[in-house]
Amino acid sequence: MSFFTPTTKVVDLGDGNTVTLRKVSFAQYAEAQSAATHIAGESIQLDWPRLRAEVLKRAVQAWEGPGFDGQPPTAESIGALPWEVGNKLAEEAMALATVGQEAGN
């Protein structure tokens, strides 16, 4: 197994709509964490919903189907998805981002 071969997953949203997610890299996950972190008083806090959104923005490789109205899978388009679609995709992207066999688990 190569550590540099990306792991992908196709998510079927029904009605001919699919999204291809790619497991984010170490650097991409760190970028997402940084984007979702803020200072609150004297502590640093991680905004979990924003982390999920940031990971998803980095994980979407492609999408196809009539539901996307020809829009490209940009960060802006991903953020504009309906809640239930974005949430389903974020769950899938976070599951891909978890530790797997490549880390000895």
Secondary structure as UniProt FT lines:
FT   TURN            3..4
FT   STRAND          8..14
FT   TURN            15..16
FT   STRAND          17..22
FT   HELIX           26..35
FT   STRAND          37..40
FT   TURN            41..42
FT   STRAND          43..46
FT   HELIX           48..59
FT   STRAND          60..64
FT   HELIX           66..68
FT   TURN            69..70
FT   HELIX           75..79
FT   HELIX           83..97
FT   HELIX           101..103
//
